[in-house]
Amino acid sequence: MNLLIVTACPNGMVTSVLTSRLLEAAAHRLGWSTAVEVHDPKAIGSPLTPAQIANADLVVVVKTGPLSLQRFVGKRVAQSTPSEALLDPEAFLRSAADTASELQQDDGADAAHTSGKPKLVAITACPTGVAHTFMAAEALQQAAIRKGYDLQVETRGSVGARNVLEADAIAAADVVLLAADIEVDVARFAGKRVFRCGTGVALKQPDATLDRALEEGAVLAGGATANTGGGEQKGEKTGVYKHLLTGVSYMLPMVVAGGLLIALSFVFGIEAFKEEGTLAAALMKIGGETAFQLMVPLLAGYIAYSIADRPGLAPGMIGGLLAGTLGAGFIGGIIAGFVAGYAAKAVNRWIPLPASVESLKPILIIPLLASLFTGLVMIYVVGTPVAKMLAGLTEFLDTMGTANAILLGLLLGSMMCVDLGGPVNKAAYAFSVGLLASQSYAPMAATMAAGMVPPIGMGIATLIARRKFAQTEREAGKAALVLGCCFISEGAIPFAAKDPLRVIPASIAGGALTGALSMAFGAKLLAPHGGLFVLLIPNAINHALLYLVAILAGSLVTGVIYAVIKRPEAQPLAVGATA
C-alpha cells in the first residue's frame, strides 16, 4: 500500500516530528511504502509531490489545527489527532485503512469555509516599496471587508516588513495571496495554496483578485507554485521582468544613500572632495567610492537571487563586481545577474549528488561552479564589448546636442506617464537609475520630474474645475498633490482607473513636456528618489529653479487638459488615493 503521512501541529513541532516518525516506522513494519510531510510554523519538511499524491492509496492526516486538504480530494483520507495516533501507531494505521473514506470537495475545506468566511493571508511588495505596496494592501483589505472575507496583509515596503504574518494565521489560511512585483521568500508557505499576481492587478481589481486567489491558488511544493492550468497565473509578472525588478529593488537604497552622500560632499564646493582629509573627501569616499561601487554587485546579486534563490547570491555579486571592475557598468551587471542566476539554477538541477553530500550543494558546489562560470563569461565574453558599448552610451549622453537631449527627455517623460508605476514606467526608471553609476545624471532628473507630473496634474485639475469633480475626487486630488511632490506617480491611479482614456493622454502630454524641458535646461540629479524634497539638499540638483519650472509647466499642461476634457460627474472613486 502506498501511504502518505501528513502531520501538522503548529504549536508543537516536536509532536509533529515524533508522530510522523512513529507512524512511518509502523507502516514499514506493515510492509507499506510511505511518503511523509511534516508541517512547521515557518516551513514544511519534504513537501508531497503531485505524483506522490496521485499514486497514493491512503492519506493519513494527523493535525491539531486547520489545514487545507484540497489537494487530496478524490483520495481515501483518514484524519485524527496526535494523541490517538501515538497511542498505538500500528493499530491506528490498520484502523485508518479500514475507516478512511474518499475526500469530497466540501470535506477538504477548513472551518472558515464551513462558516462561510474564507481566510486569506497576503503579501504586497513593489520594487520601490513606497506606493504600490501599501495602496495594494489597502485596496485588498477594503475588498475583503466588502466581501466578508478574513484577510491579513503583510507589507514589504522600503522600511521593511510590517504586519508580519504569524505562523498560526498562515496555518489557518485557505490561500496565500502574493501580490508582488519582486521575488519574495515563500519557504514559510510550503504546502499552502498560493496565488500570485502583480501589485497593479491587486490595486485595480481587488475583489476579483481575492476571488481568483480562492479559486485558482495552487499548492506550493519544492519552492515553486504548481500551476493548476498548466500555465502561469494571469496577472503575475514573471521571468526577466520580475528578476530585473527584484535586483533594482534591492539596489535602490544603495543608490539613494550614495547619491545623497555625494550631493552632501558638494555642499563644501563642487571640487572640495579632492582635498584629502576633509569632510567633503570623506563623504565622497563613502558615497561615490563605496556605495556606488556596491550598486552593480547588489543589482546582479539579487537578480541571481530572484532566479536561483540563495545559491545564486554569491555568484551574482561576484559577477556584478567584475562588471564594475571591467567597466561594463549596470548593463554588465544585469547580464552577470542573469548568467549567474541561471548557471546556479542549472547546477542545482542537472548535477545529481549522493544524498550524503547533497547538503554541500548550496554552500559549496553551486557557489563554486556558478561563480567560476559567471566570472569566465564576464572576463572573456561580456566584459570588453559591454564596456565599450556603455562608454559609447555615456559619451553620447554627455555630448548630445540640444535636439537629441530633448528627444530623450520626451521619450523618458512619456514612458513615466504611460502606466503610472507599471512595466513601462519601471523600465524608464531602471534605465535612469542604472546610468547614475556611470555619472550620467541628466536622464534621472528628467525621469523623476516627469514621474511627478500625473498626480500633481490631477490635483491641479480638481482645483481649477471643482464643479466637474465629486467631493471624494477633490479629496483624492489633495492627496495626489502631496504624493506627486514625493515622486509617487501612483497618486494618479484612482483617476486613471476611473477615466483612463482621458487621464493617460493628459498625463503623457505633461510628462513629455517636463522631460524635454528638464533635458533642455541641462538639469542633473544625483538622487533617484525623494521628489521635491531632494531640492532641500544643496547641490543634489543643479539649475533647481529651472527644474521647478519644468515640473510646474508639465503639471499645468496635464491639469488644464484634463480639466477641459473631463466630463462632469459626481461618482465616488473606486479606490482611495492614500497609501
C-alpha positions in Angstrom: 0.0 0.0 0.0 1.2 3.5 -0.8 0.7 5.6 2.3 1.0 9.4 2.7 1.5 10.7 6.2 0.8 14.4 6.9 1.4 15.8 10.4 0.6 19.4 11.3 0.9 20.6 14.8 1.7 24.3 14.5 2.1 24.8 18.3 4.1 21.6 18.9 6.8 20.9 16.3 8.3 18.1 18.3 4.9 16.4 18.3 4.7 16.6 14.5 8.1 15.0 14.0 7.6 12.3 16.6 4.2 11.4 15.2 5.5 11.2 11.7 8.4 9.0 12.6 6.5 6.6 14.7 3.8 6.2 12.0 6.4 5.8 9.3 8.1 3.0 11.3 4.8 1.3 12.0 3.9 1.5 8.3 7.3 -0.1 7.3 6.6 -3.0 9.8 3.3 -3.5 8.0 5.1 -3.6 4.7 3.7 -0.4 3.3 5.6 2.2 1.3 5.4 5.7 2.7 6.0 9.4 2.0 5.9 11.9 4.9 5.1 15.6 5.1 5.8 17.5 8.3 4.4 20.9 8.8 6.4 23.6 10.7 5.3 27.1 11.5 7.9 28.5 9.1 8.3 25.8 6.5 7.5 22.3 5.6 9.6 19.1 5.5 9.7 17.2 2.2 6.5 18.6 0.6 4.5 15.9 -1.1 4.7 16.0 -4.9 1.6 15.8 -7.2 3.0 12.4 -8.4 3.1 11.0 -4.9 -0.4 12.2 -4.2 -1.7 10.7 -7.5 -0.2 7.3 -6.6 -1.3 7.2 -3.0 -3.7 4.5 -1.8 -4.3 6.1 1.6 -3.6 9.5 3.1 -3.4 9.8 6.9 -3.6 13.3 8.3 -2.7 14.0 11.9 -3.3 17.6 12.9 -4.2 19.9 15.8 -5.3 22.9 13.8 -6.8 23.9 10.5 -5.1 22.5 7.4 -6.3 22.7 3.8 -6.8 19.3 2.3 -8.0 20.3 -1.2 -5.1 18.6 -2.9 -6.3 15.2 -1.6 -9.8 15.5 -3.0 -10.7 12.1 -4.5 -8.2 10.1 -2.4 -9.0 7.9 0.6 -8.3 10.1 3.7 -8.3 9.4 7.4 -7.9 12.3 9.9 -7.0 12.2 13.5 -5.1 13.8 16.3 -1.6 13.1 17.8 -3.0 11.7 21.0 -4.9 9.0 19.1 -2.0 8.3 16.6 0.6 7.9 19.3 -1.3 5.5 21.5 -0.7 2.5 19.2 0.7 3.5 15.8 0.2 0.1 14.1 -3.3 -0.3 15.3 -4.0 3.3 14.4 -2.8 2.7 10.8 -4.8 -0.5 10.4 -7.9 1.3 11.7 -7.2 4.2 9.3 -7.0 1.8 6.4 -10.4 0.3 7.3 -12.3 3.5 8.1 -10.8 6.0 5.6 -13.3 7.5 3.1 -12.9 9.3 -0.2 -12.4 13.0 0.4 -15.1 15.1 -1.2 -14.7 18.7 -2.4 -16.5 20.2 0.6 -14.7 17.9 3.1 -11.4 19.4 2.3 -12.4 22.9 3.3 -11.3 24.5 6.5 -13.7 25.6 9.2 -13.5 29.0 7.7 -15.3 27.7 4.6 -18.0 25.8 6.5 -18.7 29.0 8.4 -19.0 30.9 5.1 -16.0 33.1 5.8 -12.9 32.3 3.8 -9.5 33.1 5.4 -6.7 34.6 3.3 -3.2 35.9 4.1 -1.4 38.2 1.7 2.0 39.8 1.0 2.3 43.0 -1.1 5.7 44.2 -2.4 6.7 46.5 -5.2 10.2 47.4 -6.4 10.5 50.8 -4.7 8.4 49.8 -1.7 6.8 53.2 -1.4 3.4 53.4 -3.1 2.1 50.2 -4.8 3.0 48.1 -1.8 0.7 50.0 0.6 -2.0 51.0 -1.9 -2.5 47.4 -3.0 -2.7 46.3 0.7 -5.3 48.9 1.4 -7.3 48.0 -1.6 -7.3 44.3 -0.8 -8.3 45.0 2.8 -11.2 47.1 1.7 -12.3 44.5 -0.7 -12.1 41.8 2.0 -14.4 43.9 4.2 -16.9 44.3 1.4 -16.9 40.6 0.6 -16.9 39.4 4.2 -13.5 37.7 4.0 -11.0 37.3 6.7 -7.7 38.8 5.4 -4.3 39.7 6.9 -1.8 41.5 4.8 2.0 41.8 5.3 3.6 44.7 3.5 7.2 44.5 2.4 8.0 48.2 1.7 11.1 50.3 1.8 11.0 50.3 5.6 11.0 46.5 5.8 8.2 44.1 6.6 5.2 45.4 8.5 2.3 43.4 10.0 4.3 40.2 9.7 2.1 37.2 9.3 2.0 34.9 12.3 2.5 31.1 11.9 -1.0 30.4 13.2 -2.5 32.8 10.6 -0.6 31.1 7.8 -1.6 27.7 9.0 -5.3 28.7 9.2 -5.4 30.4 5.8 -7.3 28.8 2.9 -4.9 30.5 0.4 -1.9 32.8 0.4 -2.0 35.8 -2.0 1.3 37.1 -3.2 0.7 40.5 -4.8 4.3 41.2 -5.6 6.3 42.6 -8.5 9.5 41.3 -7.0 10.6 37.9 -5.7 9.7 37.2 -2.0 10.7 34.3 0.2 7.9 31.7 0.1 9.5 29.0 2.2 7.1 29.5 5.1 4.1 28.9 2.7 5.2 25.5 1.6 2.3 23.1 1.4 -0.2 26.0 1.3 -2.3 27.0 -1.7 -0.7 30.1 -3.2 -1.9 32.6 -5.8 0.5 35.2 -7.4 -0.3 38.5 -9.1 1.2 41.9 -9.5 0.5 44.8 -7.2 -1.1 46.7 -10.1 -3.7 43.9 -10.6 -4.4 43.8 -6.8 -4.8 47.5 -6.7 -7.1 47.9 -9.7 -9.1 44.7 -9.3 -9.0 43.8 -5.6 -12.4 42.0 -5.4 -11.6 39.8 -8.5 -8.1 39.2 -7.2 -9.4 37.8 -3.9 -11.9 35.6 -5.6 -9.4 34.3 -8.1 -7.0 33.5 -5.3 -9.5 31.3 -3.6 -10.4 29.6 -6.9 -7.0 29.3 -8.6 -4.5 29.1 -5.8 -2.1 26.1 -6.3 -0.2 24.1 -3.7 3.4 25.3 -3.2 5.8 22.4 -3.2 9.6 22.5 -3.5 9.8 26.2 -3.7 7.5 26.6 -6.8 3.8 27.0 -7.2 2.1 24.2 -9.1 0.0 25.7 -11.8 -3.5 24.4 -12.0 -3.9 25.0 -15.6 -0.5 24.2 -16.9 0.4 27.8 -17.4 1.3 30.9 -15.4 -1.3 32.6 -13.3 -2.7 35.6 -15.1 -1.5 38.9 -13.8 1.8 37.7 -12.4 4.9 39.3 -13.6 7.4 36.5 -14.3 10.7 35.9 -16.0 13.1 38.5 -17.0 11.0 41.5 -15.9 10.4 40.2 -12.3 14.0 39.2 -11.8 15.2 42.6 -13.0 12.8 44.5 -10.7 14.0 42.4 -7.8 17.6 43.4 -8.4 16.5 47.1 -8.8 14.5 46.9 -5.6 17.5 45.8 -3.5 19.8 48.2 -5.3 17.7 51.4 -4.7 18.6 52.1 -1.1 22.3 51.9 -2.0 21.8 54.3 -4.9 19.8 56.8 -2.7 22.4 56.7 0.0 25.3 57.1 -2.4 23.7 59.8 -4.4 22.8 61.9 -1.4 26.2 61.5 0.2 27.8 62.7 -3.0 25.4 65.7 -3.0 26.3 66.5 0.6 30.0 66.5 -0.3 29.2 69.2 -2.9 27.9 71.4 -0.1 31.5 72.3 0.6 32.2 73.0 -3.1 31.9 71.0 -6.3 35.6 70.1 -6.1 36.1 70.2 -2.4 36.3 66.4 -2.2 39.7 66.4 -4.0 41.4 67.8 -0.9 42.5 64.8 1.2 41.4 64.7 4.9 38.4 67.0 4.6 34.9 66.1 5.4 33.9 66.5 1.7 36.5 63.9 0.8 35.2 61.5 3.4 31.6 62.0 2.2 32.7 61.3 -1.4 34.6 58.2 -0.4 31.5 56.8 1.4 29.1 57.7 -1.3 30.9 57.7 -4.6 33.8 55.3 -4.0 31.9 52.8 -1.7 28.1 53.0 -2.1 28.2 53.4 -5.8 30.7 50.6 -6.2 28.3 48.3 -4.4 25.4 49.3 -6.7 26.1 46.9 -9.5 27.1 43.9 -7.3 23.8 44.3 -5.5 21.9 44.6 -8.7 23.5 41.4 -10.1 23.4 39.5 -6.9 19.7 40.0 -6.3 18.8 39.3 -9.9 20.5 36.0 -9.5 18.8 35.5 -6.1 15.4 36.0 -7.7 16.3 33.3 -10.3 18.0 30.7 -8.1 17.3 31.7 -4.5 20.1 32.0 -2.1 22.6 29.8 -4.0 22.6 32.5 -6.8 23.5 35.4 -4.5 27.3 34.8 -4.3 28.0 34.2 -8.0 25.7 37.1 -8.9 27.5 39.5 -6.7 30.9 38.2 -7.9 29.8 38.7 -11.5 28.4 42.2 -10.7 31.7 43.3 -9.0 33.6 42.0 -12.1 31.2 44.0 -14.3 32.1 47.1 -12.4 35.9 46.3 -12.4 35.8 45.7 -16.2 33.9 48.9 -16.9 30.8 47.1 -18.0 28.6 49.1 -15.5 25.0 48.4 -14.9 24.4 46.8 -18.3 27.2 44.3 -17.5 25.7 43.8 -14.0 22.3 42.9 -15.4 23.9 40.4 -17.7 26.1 39.0 -14.9 23.0 38.6 -12.7 21.1 36.6 -15.3 24.2 34.5 -16.2 24.9 33.7 -12.5 21.2 33.0 -11.7 20.6 30.6 -14.5 24.0 29.0 -14.0 23.2 28.3 -10.3 19.8 27.0 -11.2 21.3 24.7 -13.8 23.9 23.3 -11.4 21.3 22.7 -8.8 19.0 20.9 -11.3 21.4 19.0 -13.5 24.2 17.8 -11.2 23.0 15.0 -9.1 24.8 14.1 -5.9 24.5 11.3 -3.4 22.2 12.0 -0.5 25.1 12.1 1.9 26.7 15.1 0.2 23.6 16.8 -1.1 23.7 19.4 1.7 27.0 20.6 0.2 25.3 21.8 -2.9 24.1 25.2 -1.7 27.2 26.1 0.3 30.0 24.6 -1.9 29.1 23.1 -5.3 26.7 25.7 -6.6 28.6 28.9 -5.5 31.9 27.4 -6.8 30.8 26.3 -10.2 28.3 29.1 -10.9 30.9 31.7 -9.8 33.6 30.2 -11.9 31.3 30.1 -15.0 30.0 33.6 -14.5 33.4 35.0 -13.9 34.9 33.4 -17.0 31.9 34.6 -19.1 32.3 38.2 -17.8 36.0 38.3 -18.4 36.3 36.6 -21.7 32.9 37.2 -23.4 30.8 40.0 -21.9 33.1 42.5 -20.2 35.0 44.2 -23.1 32.2 44.6 -25.6 29.7 45.8 -23.0 32.3 48.2 -21.5 32.8 49.7 -25.0 29.0 49.9 -25.5 28.5 51.6 -22.1 31.3 54.0 -22.8 29.7 54.9 -26.1 26.3 55.4 -24.4 27.9 57.6 -21.7 29.8 59.7 -24.2 26.6 60.1 -26.3 24.6 61.3 -23.2 27.4 63.6 -22.2 27.9 65.2 -25.6 24.5 65.0 -27.2 23.1 68.2 -28.6 20.0 70.0 -27.5 17.8 68.3 -30.1 18.9 64.8 -29.0 18.5 65.7 -25.3 15.0 67.0 -25.9 14.0 63.8 -27.8 15.4 61.6 -25.0 13.6 63.7 -22.4 10.3 63.4 -24.4 10.7 59.6 -24.5 11.6 59.2 -20.8 8.9 61.6 -19.8 6.2 59.8 -21.8 7.2 56.4 -20.6 6.9 57.6 -16.9 3.3 58.5 -17.5 2.0 55.7 -19.7 1.2 53.2 -16.9 1.9 55.0 -13.6 4.2 52.6 -11.9 3.7 49.7 -14.4 6.2 47.9 -16.6 6.9 50.9 -19.0 7.3 53.3 -16.1 9.7 51.0 -14.3 11.7 50.4 -17.4 12.4 54.1 -17.8 13.2 54.4 -14.1 15.5 51.4 -14.1 17.4 52.8 -17.1 17.9 56.2 -15.5 19.0 54.7 -12.1 21.5 52.5 -13.9 23.1 55.4 -15.6 23.9 57.0 -12.2 26.7 54.5 -11.8 28.2 56.0 -15.0 27.9 59.6 -13.7 25.1 60.3 -16.2 22.7 62.3 -14.1 20.5 64.1 -16.7 18.2 61.2 -17.5 17.5 60.7 -13.8 16.4 64.3 -13.5 14.1 64.1 -16.4 12.6 60.8 -15.2 11.8 61.9 -11.7 10.4 65.3 -12.8 8.1 63.6 -15.3 7.0 61.0 -12.7 5.7 63.8 -10.5 3.5 65.3 -13.2 0.5 62.9 -13.3 -0.5 63.2 -9.6 0.3 66.9 -9.4 -1.7 67.5 -12.6 -4.7 65.6 -11.2 -4.6 67.7 -8.1 -4.4 70.9 -10.2 -7.4 69.7 -12.3 -9.5 69.2 -9.2 -8.7 72.8 -8.1 -9.4 74.6 -11.4 -12.5 72.6 -12.4 -14.0 71.8 -9.0 -17.6 71.5 -10.3 -16.6 68.6 -12.6 -15.4 66.5 -9.6 -17.3 64.9 -6.8 -16.3 65.7 -3.2 -14.4 62.4 -2.9 -12.5 63.2 -6.1 -11.5 66.6 -4.7 -10.2 64.9 -1.6 -8.3 62.4 -3.7 -6.8 65.4 -5.7 -5.4 66.9 -2.5 -3.8 63.6 -1.6 -2.5 63.3 -5.2 -0.8 66.7 -4.9 1.2 65.5 -1.9 2.1 62.2 -3.4 3.2 63.9 -6.6 5.6 66.2 -4.7 7.1 63.0 -3.2 7.6 61.4 -6.6 4.9 58.8 -6.2 3.3 58.6 -9.6 0.7 56.1 -8.3 -1.1 59.0 -6.7 -2.9 59.4 -10.1 -4.0 55.8 -10.2 -7.5 56.4 -8.7 -8.2 58.9 -11.5 -6.6 56.7 -14.2 -8.6 53.7 -13.1 -11.8 55.5 -13.4 -11.2 57.6 -16.6 -8.1 56.1 -18.4 -8.9 57.4 -21.9 -8.6 61.0 -20.7 -6.2 60.8 -17.7 -3.4 58.9 -19.5 -3.1 61.1 -22.6 -3.2 64.2 -20.5 -0.5 62.8 -18.2 1.7 61.8 -21.2 1.4 65.3 -22.7 2.5 66.9 -19.4 5.2 64.3 -18.7 6.7 64.6 -22.1 6.9 68.4 -21.8 8.5 68.2 -18.4 11.1 65.6 -19.5 12.0 67.6 -22.6 12.4 70.8 -20.6 14.5 69.1 -17.9 16.9 67.8 -20.6 16.9 71.2 -22.4 17.7 73.0 -19.2 20.6 70.6 -18.5 19.2 69.5 -15.1 21.3 66.8 -13.4 20.0 64.9 -10.4 22.2 62.8 -8.1 19.4 61.1 -6.1 17.0 58.6 -7.6 14.1 59.4 -5.3 12.7 62.0 -2.9 10.7 64.2 -5.2 10.8 68.0 -4.4 12.3 67.3 -1.0 15.6 66.4 -2.7 15.9 70.1 -3.5 16.4 70.9 0.1 19.8 69.2 -0.1 22.4 71.7 -1.6 23.8 70.6 -4.9 21.6 67.5 -5.1 20.4 69.0 -8.4 21.8 71.8 -10.5 19.5 74.5 -12.0 17.0 74.0 -9.2 14.7 76.9 -10.3 14.6 75.8 -13.9 13.9 72.2 -12.8 10.9 73.5 -10.8 9.8 75.4 -13.9 9.9 72.2 -15.9 7.8 70.3 -13.3 5.3 73.1 -12.9 4.9 73.5 -16.7 4.2 69.9 -17.3 1.8 69.6 -14.3 -0.2 72.7 -15.5 -0.5 71.2 -19.0 -1.8 67.9 -17.6 -4.1 69.6 -15.1 -5.6 72.0 -17.7 -6.0 69.4 -20.4 -7.8 67.0 -18.0 -9.9 69.8 -16.5 -11.1 70.7 -20.0 -11.8 67.2 -21.4 -13.2 65.6 -18.3 -16.9 65.0 -18.2 -18.7 66.4 -15.1 -19.5 63.5 -12.8 -20.5 63.0 -9.2 -19.5 59.4 -8.6 -17.0 58.4 -5.9 -13.7 56.9 -6.7 -13.4 53.2 -6.6 -10.0 53.2 -4.9 -8.7 55.6 -2.2 -5.8 57.7 -3.1 -3.9 57.4 0.2 -1.1 54.9 0.6 
